């Protein structure tokens, strides 16, 4: 059975872990999705991962009733940039975080795509405003930052550079909503945007506590997983403070916040780990000992847990939105 699609063709440049996951998101509402990489082995791995991701989503009812094999047939894989870009309505750049490389890529992209094509960077930290400087039509380029795993986490940041046209961000917000995502509009192009600023503030402090021997790596993670995580998942950090009361929060903040700055010590600790080859699950050791484990198996288990978790959280969120609308309607009728 044929169906209507939001986009005829969308393209992701960079077919690594994140690029493949973004391709899965796009495949829900694109007649054709193209994943492009210069490396054949990267494309082969992307094809295998795409099949796995689609199967997981189908198991949890997140493919809108579509068959995973049918969706996979809409995803094309190529090493040719011109083939990937020809006829594309939306192009998402998802290459490594190198400003010069990204700027050069966007200059290449702009020479091939139509003037109407939306240009998007999945940068997680680089200034979108500096990327827009590299193209002749800066108004059509914006940032769209996904959180890994992109096909599971419901939110996506839409970041406006200084020269990005409001029509561009409005179109992207519309597109991502149709793709089943919840867009977060980042109004100022600050380093790290919204999610990474919050995330790295927490991670920096976690590494600092570890480097100072305050607690074990396991206990630091449990403090977030079983302490902060569930509370923030149901309320968020600012709403949660309202629930606890800002008078008490101010008292704690007045004492504690002055101790929370500084990055040099935790960065030195992290740098020593990386320079020593302890880069995480792929090397067998990071903050944890991963020796004897298969990275794909661990990621699959974590993704399954995330899917189950988000199913519950999203139901609660929808109920909360509905209650809020009902309360507003009641107040409107009484006024």
CORFENGI-V183172 format. One record per backbone hydrogen bond with DSSP energy under -0.5 kcal/mol. NH is the residue of the N-H (numbers start at 1). CO is the residue of the C=O. If there is no record, write none. Layout:
<<NH	CO> <NH	CO>>
This chain:
<<6	29> <7	29> <10	32> <11	90> <12	34> <13	92> <14	12> <14	36> <20	16> <21	17> <22	18> <23	19> <24	20> <25	21> <26	22> <27	23> <28	24> <28	25> <29	26> <31	7> <32	8> <33	74> <34	10> <35	76> <36	12> <36	34> <37	78> <40	38> <43	39> <44	40> <45	41> <46	42> <47	43> <48	44> <49	45> <50	46> <51	47> <52	48> <53	49> <54	50> <55	51> <56	52> <57	53> <58	54> <59	55> <60	56> <61	58> <62	57> <66	63> <71	67> <72	68> <73	69> <74	70> <74	71> <75	72> <76	33> <76	74> <78	35> <81	79> <84	80> <85	81> <86	82> <88	85> <89	9> <90	9> <91	118> <92	11> <93	91> <93	120> <94	13> <98	96> <102	98> <103	99> <104	100> <105	101> <106	102> <107	103> <108	104> <109	105> <110	106> <111	107> <111	108> <112	108> <112	109> <113	109> <117	114> <118	89> <119	140> <120	91> <121	142> <122	93> <130	127> <131	127> <132	128> <133	129> <134	131> <135	132> <140	137> <141	138> <142	119> <143	159> <144	121> <145	157> <146	144> <147	155> <152	149> <153	149> <156	182> <157	145> <158	184> <159	143> <159	157> <160	186> <161	159> <164	161> <165	139> <168	165> <169	165> <170	166> <171	167> <172	168> <173	169> <174	170> <175	171> <176	172> <177	173> <178	174> <179	175> <180	177> <181	176> <182	154> <183	181> <184	156> <185	183> <186	158> <186	184> <187	185> <190	188> <192	125> <193	190> <196	192> <197	192> <198	194> <199	195> <200	196> <201	197> <202	198> <203	199> <204	200> <205	201> <206	202> <207	203> <208	204> <209	205> <210	206> <211	207> <212	208> <213	210> <214	209> <215	209> <220	216> <221	217> <222	218> <223	219> <224	220> <225	221> <226	222> <227	222> <228	223> <229	224> <231	227> <232	228> <233	229> <234	230> <235	231> <236	231> <236	232> <240	236> <241	237> <242	238> <243	239> <244	240> <245	241> <249	245> <250	246> <251	247> <252	248> <253	249> <254	250> <255	251> <256	252> <257	253> <259	256> <260	257> <267	263> <268	264> <269	265> <270	266> <271	267> <272	268> <273	269> <274	270> <275	271> <276	272> <277	274> <278	273> <279	277> <280	285> <283	280> <284	280> <285	280> <286	288> <290	284> <290	288> <291	284> <293	290> <295	293> <297	294> <298	294> <299	295> <300	296> <301	297> <302	298> <303	299> <304	300> <305	301> <306	302> <307	303> <308	304> <309	305> <310	306> <311	307> <312	308> <313	309> <314	310> <315	311> <316	312> <317	313> <318	314> <319	315> <320	316> <321	317> <322	318> <323	319> <324	320> <325	321> <326	322> <327	323> <328	324> <329	325> <330	326> <331	327> <332	328> <333	329> <334	330> <335	331>>
